[in-house]
Amino acid sequence: MCEMLIFEEAFEEIAADETLWDAQFAATDAAKLDALIASVETEINEGKTLAMFDERGEFIETRIARIACD
């Protein structure tokens, strides 16, 4: 079962966070972002990803086992 964390942020905290995100995205190199998007799309198209949501839109909780490599 998935537990939901509930918390509230003050308007000022949200506004400050949005300002930081805006600055970060404004400073992002568009070519690097395009390359990242392309690599993500390739992984999705090649089936190298796991779905986050089922057909009803519900979150799928997945456990991935770590395999130790020698």
C-alpha atoms as one frame of an Amber mdcrd trajectory, in Angstrom:
protein
   0.000   0.000   0.000   1.247   3.457  -0.871   1.248   6.066   1.889   0.472
   9.622   0.938   2.498  12.422   2.464   0.382  15.462   3.120   1.917  18.821
   3.881   1.184  22.413   3.194   3.539  25.047   1.873   3.068  28.714   2.490
   2.401  30.878  -0.558   5.772  32.570  -0.075   7.566  29.185  -0.138   5.796
  28.193  -3.339   6.559  31.550  -4.985  10.246  31.288  -4.020  10.399  27.731
  -5.383   8.774  28.819  -8.654  11.339  31.615  -8.986  14.176  29.095  -8.599
  12.619  26.764 -11.202  12.116  29.650 -13.631  15.758  30.686 -13.270  16.964
  27.114 -13.706  14.953  26.557 -16.879  15.946  29.943 -18.306  19.604  28.931
 -17.899  19.095  25.528 -19.519  20.954  24.906 -22.774  18.231  24.063 -25.300
  20.500  21.671 -27.235  21.281  19.697 -24.070  17.606  19.578 -23.172  16.738
  18.364 -26.692  19.382  15.625 -26.378  17.960  14.554 -23.007  14.432  14.429
 -24.431  15.633  12.365 -27.400  17.390   9.868 -25.127  14.286   9.487 -22.949
  12.072   8.973 -26.008  14.501   6.335 -27.302  14.370   4.441 -23.993  10.574
   4.548 -24.023  10.342   3.414 -27.654  12.780   0.549 -27.007  10.732  -0.680
 -24.039  13.478   0.065 -21.518  11.128   1.814 -19.105   8.435   0.747 -16.659
   4.969   2.268 -16.632   4.229   4.578 -13.699   0.443   4.320 -14.076  -1.946
   1.509 -14.970  -4.760   1.702 -17.535  -7.034   3.401 -14.945  -4.447   6.067
 -14.196  -3.544   4.572 -10.821   0.075   4.717  -9.656   1.907   1.393 -10.005
   4.174   0.613  -7.086   7.172  -1.323  -8.408   9.989  -2.975  -6.560  13.185
  -3.443  -8.473  15.694  -5.966  -7.199  19.320  -4.930  -7.229  21.663  -7.504
  -8.674  25.264  -7.448  -7.449  27.785  -7.659 -10.247  31.254  -9.096  -9.745
